Amino acid sequence: MSLEPLHGLRVLDLYAGSGALGIEALSRGAEHADFVESDRGTLATLRANLDALELAGRARVWPLELPRGLDRLGEVLGRADLVLADPPYGGEEARALLAALSRTRLAGHVRVVVEHHGKDEIDERWGDLVRERQRRYGETVVSTYRRVAETDAAQAEEEER
């Protein structure tokens, strides 16, 4: 995933693993990053990486299983400017995550960036999340979604007909 300058943004890194995406966001000027990971061994690596790079003061780690753990992140989701997600390939995790995110109270200006396999069929629309861009890098696809207001969503649906 290629990240543009992110000065002052609040980032949520879902399926964080070692934290590479969120750490990259912090290195590009993000104000704060929340990392969500469920594997205990990987959590230790993530925390060690944040400590080694002296970023722990600008980060919070959440040991949660996704997507069901999203219900514990209400305030974080409501403040996030950018949500990064690299769920396991196979499509089902990405679809379940996008469906769950579409039912949360995301900030109105949020961008959701999901990495998935090119063979995974991921819808263009999930509630008020609409795909605005998709890039292919070999077998990997990066899909970017944005929230649309209800009036914008109704207008887009009407234009599709």
C-alpha positions in Angstrom: 0.0 0.0 0.0 1.3 3.4 -0.9 0.7 6.1 1.6 0.7 9.8 0.9 1.7 12.4 3.5 -0.6 12.0 6.4 0.2 15.0 8.6 -2.0 15.2 11.7 -4.3 12.2 10.8 -5.5 9.5 13.2 -5.0 6.1 11.7 -6.5 2.7 12.5 -4.5 -0.3 11.4 -6.7 -3.4 11.4 -5.1 -6.9 11.2 -1.9 -5.0 12.1 0.6 -7.9 12.2 4.0 -6.4 12.9 2.5 -2.9 12.5 4.2 -2.1 9.2 1.2 -0.1 7.7 0.5 1.9 10.8 4.2 2.5 11.5 4.6 3.8 8.0 1.6 6.1 8.5 3.3 7.5 11.7 6.6 8.0 9.9 4.7 10.0 7.3 3.3 12.4 9.8 0.2 10.7 11.3 -0.6 12.1 14.7 -1.7 8.8 16.2 -2.2 5.2 15.2 -4.4 2.5 16.8 -3.3 -1.1 16.0 -5.6 -4.1 16.2 -4.1 -7.6 16.2 -5.3 -10.8 17.8 -2.2 -13.1 17.7 -0.3 -13.0 21.0 3.1 -13.6 19.5 2.5 -11.0 16.8 1.3 -8.5 19.4 4.7 -8.9 21.2 6.5 -8.1 17.9 4.2 -5.2 17.2 4.8 -3.7 20.7 8.6 -4.3 20.3 8.6 -2.5 16.9 6.8 0.5 18.4 9.2 0.7 21.3 12.3 0.3 19.1 11.1 3.1 16.8 10.1 5.2 19.8 6.5 5.4 18.5 4.7 3.9 21.5 3.7 7.3 22.7 1.7 8.0 19.5 0.1 4.5 19.4 -2.3 2.2 21.1 -2.4 -1.5 20.7 -5.7 -3.4 20.8 -5.6 -7.2 21.3 -8.9 -7.9 19.5 -10.3 -10.5 17.1 -11.8 -9.0 14.0 -14.3 -8.2 12.7 -16.3 -8.8 15.9 -13.9 -6.7 18.0 -15.0 -3.6 16.1 -17.7 -3.1 18.7 -15.0 -2.3 21.3 -13.6 0.4 19.0 -16.5 2.8 18.8 -14.7 6.0 19.8 -11.6 5.0 17.8 -13.7 4.4 14.7 -15.5 7.7 15.1 -12.2 9.6 15.2 -10.2 7.8 12.6 -9.3 9.7 9.4 -7.8 6.6 7.8 -8.5 2.9 8.3 -6.0 0.5 6.9 -6.8 -3.2 6.7 -4.8 -6.2 5.5 -7.1 -9.1 6.3 -6.1 -12.7 5.5 -6.6 -13.4 1.8 -9.6 -15.5 0.7 -12.2 -12.7 0.5 -14.4 -13.8 3.4 -12.4 -11.7 6.0 -12.3 -8.6 3.8 -16.1 -8.9 3.0 -16.9 -9.5 6.7 -14.8 -6.6 7.8 -16.3 -4.1 5.2 -19.8 -5.3 6.2 -19.0 -4.7 9.8 -17.4 -1.3 9.2 -20.4 -0.2 7.2 -22.5 -0.7 10.4 -20.2 1.4 12.6 -20.1 5.1 13.3 -17.2 6.0 11.1 -16.1 9.6 10.8 -17.7 11.4 7.8 -14.4 12.1 6.1 -12.8 8.6 6.7 -11.0 6.7 4.0 -10.9 2.9 4.3 -8.1 1.1 2.5 -8.3 -2.7 2.2 -5.6 -4.9 0.8 -6.9 -8.2 -0.8 -6.1 -10.8 -3.3 -7.1 -10.1 -6.9 -9.3 -13.2 -7.0 -11.3 -12.0 -4.0 -14.6 -10.5 -5.1 -15.1 -7.4 -3.1 -18.2 -5.3 -3.7 -18.0 -1.7 -4.7 -20.4 -0.6 -2.0 -21.0 -1.5 1.6 -23.7 0.6 3.1 -22.4 4.2 3.0 -18.9 3.0 2.1 -18.3 3.4 -1.7 -15.2 2.3 -3.5 -13.5 5.3 -5.0 -10.3 3.7 -6.3 -8.8 0.3 -6.9 -5.2 -0.5 -7.7 -3.6 -3.8 -8.7 -0.1 -4.8 -7.8 0.5 -8.2 -9.3 -2.0 -10.5 -7.5 -2.6 -7.9 -4.7 -5.4 -5.4 -5.0 -5.8 -2.3 -2.9 -9.3 -0.9 -2.7 -10.0 2.5 -1.2 -13.5 3.3 0.1 -15.0 6.6 1.3 -18.1 7.4 3.2 -20.9 9.1 1.3 -23.8 11.0 2.8 -27.2 9.4 2.5 -28.2 12.0 -0.1 -25.1 11.2 -2.1 -25.7 7.5 -1.8 -29.3 7.8 -3.0 -28.2 9.9 -5.9 -25.5 7.4 -6.9 -28.0 4.5 -6.8 -30.4 6.6 -9.0 -27.6 7.2 -11.5 -26.8 3.5 -11.6 -30.4 2.8 -12.7 
